Amino acid sequence: MKIRILGVVLFWIGSFSWAVAQNNTLPDVNIKNIDGDAVNIADFGKSGKVTVLNFWATWCTPCKKELNNIAELYPDWQEEYDVEILAVSIDDSRNTAKVKTYVNGQSWDYTVLLDQNQDLQRALNFQSIPYTIMLNKEGKIVYRHNGYVEGDEYELEEKIKEYSN
């Protein structure tokens, strides 16, 4: 009986992830912003802007390096491309205070969201961070990138430029 229930649950999760991938839109998942308010991630796909979701954690050195490097370019990107960047922490609920402390110490002008239970991560079906997703103005996922090496932010800018026109 337990195996049958587990099979049904895994089938449902897999089907949901497959549907999100086929639809190329953000899933209808509620997470929290840094102030603890619930937000539906799908709403960010309806802004009419190119939107970048960058998944990170306080324990992930490449993640923090990437977000700090993007922070230097972000004001120009906002002016030139009208882009919105969402920094989505996958730290669990025990580390929420660390996220707030870290973000407050940075000069990030991002919307910071908390995926404490990794619901969004599971729905988007990725395993490791840093992980970046970009939506076009119509809210379709048009770019995915896993990992970070110095200079990846310029590749991201080229993609933003491509979809901003």
Secondary structure as UniProt FT lines:
FT   HELIX           2..23
FT   STRAND          30..33
FT   TURN            34..35
FT   STRAND          38..40
FT   HELIX           41..46
FT   STRAND          51..56
FT   TURN            58..59
FT   HELIX           61..81
FT   STRAND          84..89
FT   HELIX           93..95
FT   HELIX           96..105
FT   STRAND          111..114
FT   TURN            116..117
FT   HELIX           119..124
FT   STRAND          131..135
FT   TURN            137..138
FT   STRAND          140..146
FT   TURN            150..151
FT   HELIX           152..164
//
